[in-house]
Amino acid sequence: MKKESSVAVMSENPSARARWKIGLMAVGVASFFLNILLLTGPFYMLQIYDRVLSSQSLETLLALSLLVSALFVIYGLLDFTRTRLMARVSSLFDLSLAEKSFNASVRLHSAPQADQLPLRDLRCVQQFLMSPAATNLFDVPWFPIYLLAIYLLHPVLSAVALAGAIILIFLAAINALRSRAPERAAHNHASEEDQLVTACKQDADVVYSMGMLPSVARQWRNSHWNLLSATRASSDRNSPLTASSRTVRLIVQSAILGFGAYLVIGSSLSAGALIAASLMFGRALAHMDSAIANWRNITTAMQSWGRLKKSLRQGGSKQDRMSLKKPNKILQVKN
């Protein structure tokens, strides 16, 4: 009974497609409220420095602590729900394209292109949707929320934060352009190695009986070395920009503290607002820094999605069937 129900679900591709798209919209809405709730910590810090310490009121401290604790509990529940929802979105995404990808894999089995592996590309995208890197992408677009909150504290601090964000976006764009070719080369070498190993498994008897194993192993070593070289080249391209983005983040955070201290000395800003602005900016840039650090996984998933769409267009058409004559009732037996 469970097997029949699973087969029925696999056949409901349009329904699964609509459901995972709705799920992504729900994840986006949840990410909005999560980023709003992330302002709880800076708000608590602001109130502690500007109200509690100046008034010496234990009642205010207790009320704020209870409120912040309740908000953090809501944040934890909402984050848990978003993670579970992303897992189901990835499953629905797989169900919506699994059958088409399988058919395309069978029809493209003799294709000369080494990168036409629809099922593997589908698995790569599905696994990316379940990873924290995909969830983090939903947090990056809400950076203006933090920028607006910092602006409400002081416009100068928001200008420093905006300048730092522009530099990080520029570094991310350069990283995307520089890593595109090495990532594609690494994937092609990985596909060639997989095809070689698969062919050796299928013809293992012939390889052993004819003494071809040393020659095949030599060919595999060359293919594997090419894969390692391409992977190392991709890592070498990404690592300088990743380190630069982290360095810029630390510099801008220190700049906000420096400008904030100057404003506090000039009585244009309170100490609580300075600490709150620093916390807000740190959490806002944490999403961008995580996206840059996981850029390799993001690029791999994007390339897999592009190849998957191409494979489905080429091998997703209905297979031509042999036309047969209509059966009749005449039976002829020849001896």
Buried (B, 14 or more C-beta within 10 A) or exposed (E): EEEEEEEEBBEBBEEBBEBBBEBBEBBEEBBBBBBBBBBBBBBBBBBBBBBBEEEEEEEBBEEBEEBBEEBBEBBEEBBEBBBEBBEBBBBBBBBBBBEBBBBBBEBBEEBEEBBBBBBBBBBBBBBBBBBEBBBBBBBBEBBEBBBEBBBEBBEBBBBBBBEBBEBBBEBBEEBBEBBBEBBBBBBBBBBBBBEBBEEBEEBEEEBEEEEBEEEBEEBBEEBBEBBEBBBEBBBEBBEEBBEBBBEBBEEBBEBBBEBBEEBBEEEEBBBBBBBBBBBBBBBBBBBBBBBBBBBBBBBBBBBBBEBBBBBBEBBBEEEEEEEEEEEEEEEEEEE
